[in-house]
Amino acid sequence: MLLTPKEEVYHRIGRLQKELNSANVDGFLILQNVNLFYFSGTMQNSVMFVPRKGEPLLLVKRSLTRAQIESPLANIVPYTHLTELPHALSTLLEKPLTKLYLELDVLPARLYLWLKELFSGVEFVNGSEPVRKLRMIKSRFEIEQMQKAAEIARAVYSEIPSLIQPGMREIDLSAELEARFRKMGHQGLVRAHRWDLELYYGAVISGANMSYPVPFEGPDGGMGLSAAVPQGAGEKPIQEGEPIMVDMVVGYNGYMIDKTRVYALGRLPEDLLKAHRFALEVQKEMTELLRPGNSSRRIYQTVMKKVEQSPYRDYFMGYGDNKVRFVAHGIGCEIDELPLIAEKPDLELQPGMTLAVEPKIFFPQKGGVGIENTWLITEDRPKKLTDFPDDLHFL
């Protein structure tokens, strides 16, 4: 098991403490799993407190033994109930707490109200956005994990042409890919930040199913297997002459990449071929703009101006109910990280950001085409982490 290095964890804590001092906040009470992993190196059942200065405290309900193995933190102690928190935190501080960061966008209301009672007189403010902005800049260690995830994706995607057979169901192809991903080290979970956003490995969809309405905030459709999981691969048979979209997220050691390629048994209609070429043009123009200092909003506006002047304005980034208003999303520990290439929030691109760029076009009854790659913003040109041919793959 690969653990997060001590110097990596304390570098992250140091960046957070700079933010706490800048915002004049006494500390950050961390309860969300991904943030716990990011700042402590473990995802055991625990609560972490990061003060403005000094050593953080990790209080662990279960498993203390595993937390002590996985986390390099100096202060790791057991606790049994949240009522112990005020006393435990007071031992770290020179003066009483007045203001704390909490993850208010994902914290359950009942837990928030309980904490308000426990910390009477303390002001709670949302710490999620500052932390999301810290996390959008990836370190060398984090990029290495994403590169390993990309290597797994490359290996499995290279097997797809030998797996697709006429008449096989979408779910059969998806299962074949999922098994291979897991055997090569895929972590299994695909994590998202938004509280009601659930997704699996990704979508394996074909033909008209690509435009089937879904609740997921992405351009891809998919009927799924039931109303309980209304997205992704279903029981539809894969047929000749229709596009087959494989849009998979691969996670390794907590870090994810997102990748889409389109396959077909036989040739595709000319209108789909032209649409795919347009998507590749958009990707090329976008990647020229993925440079430090550029505005995420300006990039989106440039892309949409090109789209508005094309035949694809009604079909770009989803059709009908599936249409979304972004063309790239940040990715790392969660699939919906910052920055977005969208109207808002408007963020200045910086080296170390990682984005899944996914210009896609979908037509009713025909399906869709397009591309998705995960890119790393560098000091110069962006680096394509998901290195693999972008062309349509005819089988």
C-alpha positions, 0 to 999 in steps of 0.5 A: 500500500502506497502512503502519502509521504509525511512531507506531502501531508505537512506541506498541505497543512502549511498551505491551509494554515496560511489560509486560516491566518489570512482569513483570521479563522482559528482553525478548520474542523474537518469531517469529510472523507476526501479532505480527511485523506488529503490533510491526514493521509488516512480515511479512517472514521475520524475528525481532524482539527487544523489550528492556525499554527502548530500541530493538527489533531486527528481524533479517531473512532475507528480504526486507531491502529490503521490511522496510526499506520497510514497517517504521518501526523504526530497527534493521533488520539482515540475518541468515542463521541463528538461531545469530547471535541470541545475539550480536545480542541481547547488543549491545543489552543492558547485562547478560546475559539471564536471562528471555525471553518466547517465543510458547510456545503456537504455537512449534514444539517443534523451534525451542523446543529449538533456542533453549534450546540457543542461549540456555543458562541463559536462562529462557523463559516464555510471552509470548503471553497478555500480548501477546494481552491487549495486542492486544485493545485496538484503537487508532483506526488499527486500528479504521479498518482494521476499518471498511474491511473492514466496508465491503467486506463491506457492498458484497458482501453487498448483491449476494447477493440478485441472485446466488442462483439455485435449483439453484446449488451452495453452492460456486458462490455462495461463489466468486462472493462470494470473487471480489467480495471480492478485487476490493474489497480482501479480503486473502485470508488469514483468520488464526487463533492456535490452531496447528491452526485452519485456515479459509477466507473463511468458510462459504456453507452451506444446509439440512441442511449447516449442521449437518454435523459439522466440526472447526472451533471454531465453530457453523457446519457445512458439508460442504466439498469433501473430507475434506482441507478438511472445512468450508464450501461444498460441492456441495449444490444450494441449494433453495427453502424452506431457509435459506442462511447466509453467514458470511464473514470479511473482512480488510483491511490485516491486520484482520478482521471477521466477519459472518453473514446468512441468506437464503432462496428463498421462505419458511421454516418458522415454527419457523425464523422464531421461532428467528431472532427469538430469536437477534435477542433474544439479540443485543439483550440482549447488546449492552446488556451490552457495556459497559466494566467488565462481566465476559465470564463474567457476560454469557455466564451471562446469555445461557445462562440465557435459552437454558436457559429457551427451546426452543433449549437443545439447538440454540443455538450448534451442534447435536450435534458442532458445539456450542460454548461461547461466544457471541462471540469477539474479532477483529482480526488473528486471528479467535480473539482475546480476549475471549471471551464464555464461561465463561473466561477471565473478562475485564473489558470495556474500550473498544477491544475488538472482538467478533464476536457470533454467536447462532445456532440449528441444527436437524438436517435443517433447517439454521439461522438467526441473526446475527453482527456485529462490535462495538466496545466504546466508553465508552458503547454498543457500536458495530456495525461491520458495519452491515447489516439483521439481518433474514432476507432472502427472495428 
